Amino acid sequence: MTSTATPPPSPAGAPTAPPAGRAEEPSPWLRRLRGFGYAPPAGARPADVRARLVPPYARPSGQLWAALGFSPAAAAVWQRVMAWSGPIAVALVAGVMRFWQLGSPKAVIFDETYYAKDAWATIRQGYEASWPKDIDKSILANPDGVSLPADPGYVVHPPVGKWVIGLGEWMFGFDPFGWRFMTAVLGTLSVLLLCRIGRRLFRSTFLGCLAGGLLAVDGLHLVMSRAALLDLVLMFFVLAAFGALLVDRDRARERLAAALPVDAEGRTRPDAVIAETLRLGVRPYRILAGVCLGLAFGTKWNGLITLAFFGILTVLWDAAARRTAGAAAPYAAMLRRDALPGFVSTVPVAVAVYVASWLGWILSPDDGRGGYFRDWAAKQDRSSSLSFLPEWLRSLWHYETEVYNFHVGLTSGHTYDSNPWSWLVVGRPVSYFYESPEPGADGCPATEAGKCAREVLALGTPLLWWAGCFALLYVLWRWFFRRDWRAGAIACAVGAGLLPWFNYQERTIFYFYAVVFVPYLCLALAMTVGALLGPRNSTERRRTLGAVAAGVLVLLIIWNFIYFWPIYTGQAIPMDSWRSRMWLDTWV
């Protein structure tokens, strides 16, 4: 039945909606884009604005549920259960792999020599200590017999990551299992987070679980989850912030949709006045994102760059929501209503969290017995023009200045340094641990004629990363030509983790920094798999071919992960088997 009700007049300055059943005339810019592959949604725009502001989640066809023997009511219940049980199942599998023989190798691998000891000092006295250079063997042999040094240590990273690693040491002891425990926990939780983030992003439990499953079988993520380094901690807090902003986006759009008028047929209609003037109130998930970004910043300084990227992203989402709701000037409305609250909810919150993370150092004595540089203002800055500021703040600022000078001047070569241009193609992975055990020792079969190889190699699952390169191209195409906000969000997160490093071509940097954007590479690949599967209205032949192609791709990635498993987890394998896994000369 067609309503004969007359719609209310549009406010002055508001765009006139096209007649029902007729699509809007494309602009000259959109007509030019069509020559490059741009395609607008089929048919006219949906009449109900709510469906565009708050898209529904995808549901499997009724035929599938019927074939499985489910009634419609049971199918609805099972679908709600799968929204959590699916991600939890994927995370449990990931957790088993990350905790399996977590204390092996029983060694201080790569930069654990810094962070494991710094974490132990931080958790016991609130700031890092200066350890003797040859203390690692003593720690492995008898950690209870190693005393904490009295002198403070000069460190070049903020303390949050060390507090996190130290929590595992506090619970399980000063040994490899203890200092790797919390990174394994965060690695497992990040898989769960990505499943839920992917579900919300794509409105599909299947694609969300696929993204999380791909993260579970990425070699770089696995290795970083089994080592006491800071980058996995940074990745977790950045991912948590991304998820919080996604929830905030949905909640803000729900409030906007609820405020719009409803016509006689129950359809939500755009309204320029409401879209441009509505205040969206307190947004707790945006504040939570600010906390998470502050913890990321307090782990490594590149978390601050992510804060800038995500801050721009969230206010652009607000502008897009207001445009969908009918705003004639959405960006002006965003600047008036959303920009300042968005800034206050993220930047000051993140800075406050960052400063609070230094509390152990701040509360330490300023007479030379506290943290490194804690007494700088008391000794060397008495006549400063900033003497009205607290001494701890001036000392902290001096410390940060020294650390910044260290980072920008770090140009000394390293065996495993790499250029960020090579990261996506896995050009130069990092060997964290290597030894050649004799036959019959350390897992090397006694039947071997020669030595075995035992290595922990920070190497992303090659087929996943190489397929991810094509997925990123697809995401960029979809963002630019289809104006798909999901693709834009993924591209923004990858850019935040990758692009800033190109400004430091002379600096010593490593491939494992890329673990920060691995989750979004998995999201890009899941989005590509969704495109391979095809839209719901595709022909059966199209869907079948797409399912076969997607299934083959995913199975090959899983096989590739299993093949490289021994060099992810430090298993002793024959030397020939190790050589067969060195696909590129740059991996050795």
C-alpha positions in Angstrom: 0.0 0.0 0.0 1.3 3.4 -1.0 1.0 6.3 1.5 -0.7 9.4 0.4 0.6 11.4 3.2 2.3 14.6 2.2 5.9 14.8 3.6 6.9 17.8 5.6 8.5 20.7 3.7 12.3 20.6 3.7 14.0 23.3 5.7 15.6 26.2 3.9 18.9 25.2 2.3 18.2 21.5 2.6 18.8 19.3 -0.5 15.6 18.2 -2.2 15.2 14.4 -2.1 14.6 12.7 -5.5 11.2 11.3 -6.2 10.6 7.8 -4.9 11.9 5.1 -7.2 14.3 7.4 -9.1 18.0 7.5 -8.4 19.8 10.8 -7.9 21.5 12.2 -11.0 25.3 11.5 -10.6 27.6 14.5 -10.4 30.2 15.1 -13.2 32.9 13.8 -10.8 31.0 10.5 -10.3 30.4 10.2 -14.0 34.2 10.5 -14.6 34.9 7.9 -11.9 32.7 5.4 -13.7 35.2 5.3 -16.5 37.7 3.9 -13.9 35.4 1.2 -12.6 33.3 3.2 -10.1 29.8 1.7 -9.8 27.0 3.2 -7.6 24.7 1.0 -5.6 22.2 -0.7 -7.9 18.8 0.9 -8.1 17.6 3.9 -6.1 18.9 4.8 -2.7 17.2 3.0 0.2 14.2 5.0 1.3 14.8 4.3 4.9 17.8 6.3 6.2 18.1 4.1 9.3 19.2 1.2 7.1 22.1 3.3 5.8 23.0 4.7 9.2 22.8 1.4 11.0 23.1 -1.4 8.5 21.8 -4.8 9.7 24.0 -7.8 10.2 24.1 -10.4 7.4 22.0 -13.5 8.0 22.4 -17.0 6.4 19.7 -17.9 4.0 16.6 -19.7 5.4 17.4 -22.6 3.1 20.7 -23.2 4.8 19.1 -23.3 8.3 16.3 -25.6 7.0 18.9 -27.9 5.5 20.7 -28.1 8.9 17.3 -28.9 10.6 16.8 -25.6 12.4 13.5 -23.9 12.8 13.4 -20.1 12.2 13.3 -19.5 16.0 16.2 -21.9 16.7 18.2 -20.4 13.8 17.8 -16.9 15.3 19.0 -18.1 18.7 22.0 -20.0 17.2 23.0 -16.9 15.2 23.2 -14.8 18.3 25.2 -17.5 20.0 27.6 -17.7 17.1 28.3 -14.0 17.4 30.4 -14.8 20.4 31.0 -18.5 20.3 32.6 -18.3 16.9 35.2 -15.7 17.9 35.9 -17.4 21.2 36.5 -20.7 19.4 39.0 -19.1 17.0 40.7 -17.3 20.0 41.0 -20.6 21.9 42.8 -22.2 18.9 45.1 -19.2 18.7 45.8 -19.4 22.4 46.8 -23.0 22.3 49.4 -22.2 19.6 50.7 -19.2 21.5 51.0 -20.9 24.9 52.3 -24.3 23.6 55.9 -24.7 25.1 55.9 -21.0 25.7 59.1 -21.2 27.8 61.0 -22.7 24.9 63.6 -21.9 23.9 64.9 -21.4 27.4 67.0 -18.4 26.4 67.0 -14.6 26.3 66.0 -14.1 22.6 66.8 -10.9 20.7 65.6 -7.8 22.6 64.3 -9.8 25.5 67.7 -9.0 26.9 66.4 -5.4 27.5 62.7 -5.7 28.1 62.6 -8.8 30.3 65.0 -7.2 32.8 63.5 -3.7 32.5 60.1 -5.2 33.2 61.4 -7.0 36.3 62.9 -3.8 37.7 59.8 -1.7 36.8 57.4 -4.1 38.5 59.6 -4.3 41.7 60.6 -0.6 42.1 58.7 1.5 39.6 61.6 2.3 37.2 64.3 0.5 35.2 67.7 -0.5 36.6 71.2 -0.6 35.0 72.0 -4.3 34.6 75.5 -5.8 34.1 76.1 -6.9 30.6 76.7 -10.5 31.4 73.8 -11.1 33.7 71.5 -13.1 31.2 73.2 -16.5 31.9 72.9 -16.0 35.7 69.2 -15.1 35.3 68.5 -18.3 33.3 70.5 -20.4 35.7 69.2 -19.1 39.0 66.8 -16.1 38.8 66.2 -16.1 42.5 69.9 -15.6 43.1 70.0 -12.4 41.0 69.7 -9.2 42.9 68.2 -6.0 41.5 70.9 -3.4 40.7 70.8 -0.2 42.7 71.7 2.2 39.8 68.9 3.4 37.5 68.9 2.5 33.9 68.7 4.7 30.8 65.9 3.4 28.6 64.4 4.8 25.4 60.8 3.6 25.5 58.0 4.6 27.8 57.1 2.2 30.6 53.6 0.7 29.8 54.9 -2.2 27.8 57.3 -3.1 30.6 54.6 -2.9 33.2 52.6 -5.4 31.1 55.5 -7.8 30.7 56.4 -7.4 34.3 52.9 -8.5 35.3 53.6 -11.9 33.9 57.0 -12.0 35.7 55.3 -11.0 39.0 52.8 -13.9 38.6 55.1 -16.6 37.2 58.7 -15.6 38.0 61.7 -14.2 36.4 62.1 -16.8 33.6 61.2 -17.1 29.9 57.7 -18.3 30.6 57.1 -15.5 33.0 58.3 -12.7 30.8 56.5 -14.1 27.7 53.2 -14.8 29.5 51.5 -11.4 29.0 52.4 -11.1 25.4 50.9 -14.5 24.8 47.7 -13.4 26.6 47.5 -10.2 24.6 48.2 -12.1 21.4 45.4 -14.4 22.1 43.0 -11.6 23.1 43.9 -9.7 19.9 42.6 -12.6 17.8 39.3 -12.4 19.8 39.2 -8.7 19.3 39.8 -8.9 15.6 37.0 -11.5 15.2 34.5 -9.1 16.8 35.9 -6.1 15.0 35.6 -7.8 11.7 32.1 -8.9 12.5 31.1 -5.3 13.3 33.0 -3.9 10.3 31.6 -6.3 7.7 28.3 -7.1 9.5 29.2 -10.8 9.0 30.2 -13.3 11.7 31.8 -15.5 9.1 34.1 -12.7 7.7 34.9 -11.5 11.2 36.0 -15.0 12.3 37.9 -15.4 9.1 39.9 -12.2 9.8 40.7 -13.4 13.3 41.6 -16.9 12.0 44.0 -15.3 9.5 45.6 -13.4 12.4 45.9 -16.6 14.4 47.9 -18.3 11.6 50.2 -15.4 10.8 53.8 -16.3 11.7 54.9 -12.7 12.7 52.0 -12.4 15.1 52.7 -15.8 16.5 56.4 -15.1 17.1 55.7 -11.7 18.6 53.1 -13.3 20.9 55.8 -15.7 22.2 58.5 -13.1 22.9 58.8 -10.3 25.5 59.0 -7.4 23.1 57.0 -4.2 23.2 55.5 -4.2 19.7 52.9 -6.8 20.4 51.7 -4.8 23.4 51.6 -1.7 21.1 49.6 -3.7 18.5 47.0 -4.8 21.1 46.3 -1.3 22.4 46.0 0.1 18.9 43.6 -2.7 17.9 41.6 -2.1 21.0 41.3 1.6 20.2 40.2 0.8 16.6 37.5 -1.5 18.0 36.3 1.1 20.5 36.0 3.7 17.7 34.0 1.3 15.6 31.6 0.8 18.5 31.4 4.6 19.0 30.7 5.0 15.3 27.7 2.6 15.5 26.3 4.1 18.7 26.6 7.7 17.4 24.8 6.8 14.2 22.1 4.9 16.2 21.5 8.1 18.2 21.3 10.1 15.0 18.9 7.7 13.4 16.7 7.7 16.5 16.3 11.5 16.3 15.3 11.6 12.7 11.6 11.8 11.7 9.5 8.8 10.7 6.9 9.0 8.0 3.5 7.4 8.0 4.9 4.1 6.6 7.4 3.8 9.4 10.4 4.8 7.3 13.1 7.1 8.8 13.6 10.2 6.7 16.5 12.6 6.4 16.2 16.0 8.1 18.8 18.7 7.6 18.1 20.6 10.8 18.4 17.6 13.0 21.4 16.3 11.1 23.3 19.6 11.5 22.3 20.5 15.0 21.9 17.3 17.0 24.4 16.9 19.9 25.4 13.3 20.3 26.1 13.5 24.0 28.8 11.7 26.0 30.5 9.1 24.0 32.2 6.6 26.4 33.7 4.4 23.7 35.5 7.3 22.2 37.0 8.1 25.7 37.9 4.4 25.9 39.7 4.7 22.6 41.6 7.7 24.1 42.7 5.5 27.0 43.8 2.7 24.7 45.7 5.2 22.5 47.4 6.6 25.6 48.5 3.1 26.6 49.8 2.6 23.0 51.7 5.9 23.2 53.0 4.9 26.6 54.4 1.7 25.1 56.2 3.1 22.1 56.1 6.6 20.7 54.6 5.7 17.3 51.3 5.2 19.2 51.1 9.0 19.0 51.1 8.9 15.2 48.2 6.4 15.4 46.4 8.8 17.6 46.6 11.4 14.9 45.4 9.0 12.2 42.5 7.7 14.2 41.5 11.1 15.5 41.0 12.3 11.9 39.2 9.1 11.0 36.6 9.3 13.7 35.6 12.9 13.0 35.3 12.1 9.3 33.0 9.3 10.3 30.9 11.9 12.1 30.7 14.1 9.0 29.6 11.1 6.9 26.9 10.2 9.4 25.5 13.8 9.3 25.6 13.8 5.5 23.6 10.5 5.4 21.1 12.0 7.9 20.5 14.9 5.5 22.9 17.6 6.5 23.4 20.1 3.7 26.9 21.1 5.1 28.1 18.0 6.9 31.7 19.0 7.4 30.7 22.4 8.8 28.2 20.6 11.1 31.0 18.2 12.2 33.4 21.0 13.0 30.7 22.8 15.1 29.3 19.8 16.9 31.9 16.9 16.9 35.4 18.1 16.3 36.0 19.7 19.7 34.3 16.8 21.7 36.3 14.3 19.6 39.5 16.1 20.4 38.8 16.3 24.1 37.8 12.7 24.3 41.0 11.4 22.7 44.0 13.7 22.8 44.0 15.0 26.4 42.9 11.6 27.7 45.7 9.9 25.8 48.3 12.5 27.1 47.0 12.1 30.7 47.3 8.3 30.5 50.8 8.6 29.1 51.9 10.9 31.9 50.2 8.6 34.5 52.2 5.6 33.1 55.3 7.3 34.4 54.0 7.3 37.9 56.6 4.9 39.3 59.4 7.1 37.9 57.7 10.3 39.1 57.3 8.9 42.7 60.9 7.7 42.9 63.3 9.8 44.9 64.8 12.9 43.3 68.1 12.7 45.2 69.9 10.4 42.8 68.4 7.2 44.2 65.4 7.3 41.9 64.8 6.8 38.2 67.2 7.9 35.5 67.2 11.8 35.2 64.7 12.0 38.0 67.0 14.4 39.8 67.9 16.5 36.7 65.7 19.5 37.5 66.8 19.6 41.2 70.5 19.6 40.2 70.8 21.3 36.8 67.6 23.4 36.2 67.3 25.5 39.3 67.4 28.9 37.5 65.1 27.9 34.6 62.4 30.2 33.4 60.1 27.2 33.8 60.9 26.8 37.5 57.3 27.4 38.3 56.6 23.9 36.9 57.0 20.9 39.2 60.5 19.5 39.2 59.3 16.1 38.1 57.7 17.5 35.0 60.8 19.4 34.0 62.9 16.3 34.6 60.5 14.2 32.6 60.6 16.7 29.7 64.4 16.7 29.7 64.3 12.8 29.7 61.9 12.8 26.7 64.1 15.3 24.8 67.2 13.1 25.3 65.2 10.0 24.2 64.0 11.8 21.1 67.5 12.8 20.1 68.5 9.2 20.5 65.8 7.9 18.3 66.3 10.3 15.4 70.0 9.7 15.6 69.9 5.9 15.6 71.6 5.2 12.3 74.0 2.5 13.2 73.7 -0.6 11.0 72.3 -3.9 12.1 72.3 -7.4 10.6 68.6 -7.6 10.4 67.5 -4.0 9.8 65.3 -3.4 6.8 63.6 -0.7 4.8 59.8 -0.4 5.2 59.4 -0.7 1.4 60.3 -4.4 1.9 57.9 -5.2 4.8 54.8 -6.1 2.9 56.6 -8.6 0.7 58.5 -10.0 3.8 61.9 -9.0 2.4 64.0 -9.2 5.5 62.6 -11.1 8.6 64.5 -11.0 11.9 66.1 -14.1 13.5 65.4 -13.9 17.3 67.2 -17.2 18.1 69.4 -19.7 16.3 71.5 -22.7 17.4 72.8 -25.9 15.7 72.3 -28.7 18.2 74.2 -32.0 17.8 72.3 -35.2 17.0 70.5 -36.4 20.1 70.6 -33.0 21.8 67.9 -30.3 22.1 65.3 -32.1 20.0 67.7 -33.0 17.2 67.0 -36.7 16.2 69.8 -39.0 17.2 69.6 -40.6 13.7 70.7 -37.4 12.0 74.1 -37.5 10.2 74.9 -33.9 11.0 73.7 -31.0 13.1 70.2 -29.7 13.1 68.9 -26.1 12.9 66.8 -24.5 15.6 65.6 -21.1 15.0 62.9 -18.6 16.0 62.4 -16.4 12.9 60.0 -13.4 13.0 58.5 -14.1 9.6 55.0 -13.4 8.5 53.2 -16.3 6.9 54.5 -15.6 3.3 51.3 -16.5 1.4 49.2 -14.5 3.8 51.4 -11.4 3.3 51.7 -11.8 -0.4 48.0 -12.2 -0.8 47.6 -9.3 1.5 49.4 -7.1 -0.9 46.8 -7.7 -3.5 44.1 -7.3 -0.9 45.4 -3.9 0.0 45.2 -2.9 -3.7 41.6 -4.1 -3.7 40.9 -2.1 -0.5 42.4 1.1 -2.0 40.4 0.6 -5.2 37.2 0.0 -3.2 37.8 3.0 -1.0 38.6 5.4 -3.8 36.1 4.3 -6.5 33.3 2.8 -4.4 33.6 5.2 -1.5 33.5 2.2 0.9 34.1 3.5 4.4 35.2 0.0 5.6 38.0 0.0 3.1 38.9 3.5 4.1 39.1 2.5 7.8 41.4 -0.5 6.9 43.6 1.7 4.7 43.8 4.3 7.5 44.9 1.7 10.1 47.5 0.2 7.7 48.8 3.7 6.9 49.2 4.6 10.5 51.4 1.6 11.1 53.4 1.7 7.9 53.6 5.2 6.3 55.4 7.1 9.1 58.4 4.8 8.9 59.2 6.1 5.4 60.2 9.4 7.0 63.1 7.6 8.7 65.0 6.0 5.8 68.3 6.4 7.5 67.2 5.1 10.9 67.8 1.5 12.0 64.3 -0.1 11.8 63.1 -3.7 11.7 60.5 -5.7 10.0 58.8 -6.8 13.2 57.5 -3.3 13.7 55.0 -4.3 11.0 53.1 -6.4 13.6 51.2 -3.3 14.4 49.3 -3.3 11.1 49.0 -7.1 10.7 45.4 -7.2 12.0 44.3 -4.8 9.3 46.1 -6.8 6.6 44.0 -9.7 7.8 40.8 -7.5 7.6 41.8 -6.5 4.0 42.2 -10.2 3.1 38.9 -11.1 4.7 37.2 -8.3 2.7 38.8 -9.6 -0.5 37.5 -13.1 0.3 34.0 -11.6 0.8 34.3 -10.1 -2.7 35.4 -13.5 -4.1 32.4 -15.1 -2.5 30.2 -12.6 -4.3 27.0 -10.8 -3.3 24.0 -12.6 -2.0 22.0 -12.2 -5.2 24.8 -13.8 -7.4 24.0 -16.9 -9.4 24.7 -20.3 -7.9 27.6 -20.8 -10.3 29.2 -17.5 -9.4 28.9 -18.3 -5.7 30.3 -21.8 -6.1 33.3 -20.6 -8.1 33.9 -17.9 -5.6 33.7 -20.3 -2.6 36.1 -22.6 -4.2 38.6 -19.9 -4.9 38.3 -18.4 -1.4 38.6 -21.9 0.2 41.7 -22.7 -1.8 43.3 -19.4 -0.8 42.6 -19.9 2.9 43.7 -23.5 2.9 47.0 -22.6 1.2 47.6 -20.0 3.9 47.0 -22.5 6.7 49.3 -25.0 5.0 52.0 -22.4 4.6 51.7 -21.5 8.3 52.0 -25.2 9.3 55.0 -25.6 7.0 56.9 -22.8 8.7 55.7 -23.8 12.2 59.1 -25.3 13.3 61.0 -22.0 12.6 58.3 -20.0 14.4 58.6 -22.0 17.6 62.3 -23.0 17.7 61.8 -26.7 16.9 65.0 -28.6 16.0 64.8 -29.8 12.3 67.3 -31.3 10.0 69.5 -28.8 8.3 68.1 -29.6 4.8 64.6 -29.0 6.1 65.7 -25.7 7.4 67.3 -24.7 4.1 64.1 -25.7 2.2 62.2 -23.1 4.3 64.6 -20.3 3.4 62.7 -19.3 0.2 64.6 -16.0 -0.3 68.3 -15.3 0.2 67.4 -12.3 2.4 65.8 -14.6 4.9 69.1 -16.1 6.0 
